[in-house]
Amino acid sequence: MSENNIKFSLSSEILEELNAYSEILKKDHSQILKEALEHYFEEQQKILLEKNLEDENAMTNLGFNEFWDDLDI
């Protein structure tokens, strides 16, 4: 399947909302979907970056006592 030919389906409820917002905002369906997907991708990028940071910190951040408990002096 080529990049420009993706098939997907939307529920009737989503289609009704898409039509309603298209009329209210005076935007075509493609523009609304494009903006919604851009917003979705931005949010997912933030989540992925936060998760990556948490995973990175989980490997490097030891509490004071955790560090010293396993250290022989």
N, C-alpha and C positions, 0 to 999 in steps of 0.2 A: 504494500500500500504506500503510495507516495505521501510526502509530507503535507501536500496541499489537498489531500483527499481523505479526510478522516470522517468516519461515520459514527454518530452517536444519537442517542434518543433522549428526549425530555418528557417528563410526566405531563399529563394534561394540566395539573395545577401549576407547574412551572411555566408552561406555555401561556396559561391565562395571565399569570403575573407579568411575564415578559411582554405580552400584548398590552396590558394595562399600563405598565411603566413606559412603554414605547409611546403611547398616546399622551400620558401625563408629561413626560420629559421632552416630547417632540424629538425623539431620537429613534433611529432605525434599530432593528433587532441586533444587527451585527455590531453596531457601536456599543450597545448595552452589554452584549456578551463579551466583547473585547475588553471593556473597562472592568467588568466583573472578574474576568480571568486574570487581568493584570493585577488587580487587588489581591486575588487569591494567591498568585505566584509570589507577590511581595510578602504576604503573611507567612507563607510556607518557607520562604527563604529565611525570614526572621526566626522561625521555629527551628529550622535546621541549624542555623548559626548558633542559637542558644544551646541546642542539644550538643553540638560539637564542642562548644566551650565547656559545658557541664561534663562531658566525657573526658575532655582534656584535663579539667581540674580534678576530676575524680582520680586520675592516675597520679597527680602531682601534689595535691594538697593533703597533707597529713596534719592532724592536730598536734599540738606541742607534746602532749603525753604519748601519742601514738609514735611519734618520731623517736623520742628518748627511750621508750620502753624496749624497743628492739635494738638499741645501740649499746654495744659493750665498750666501756671506757677503761 
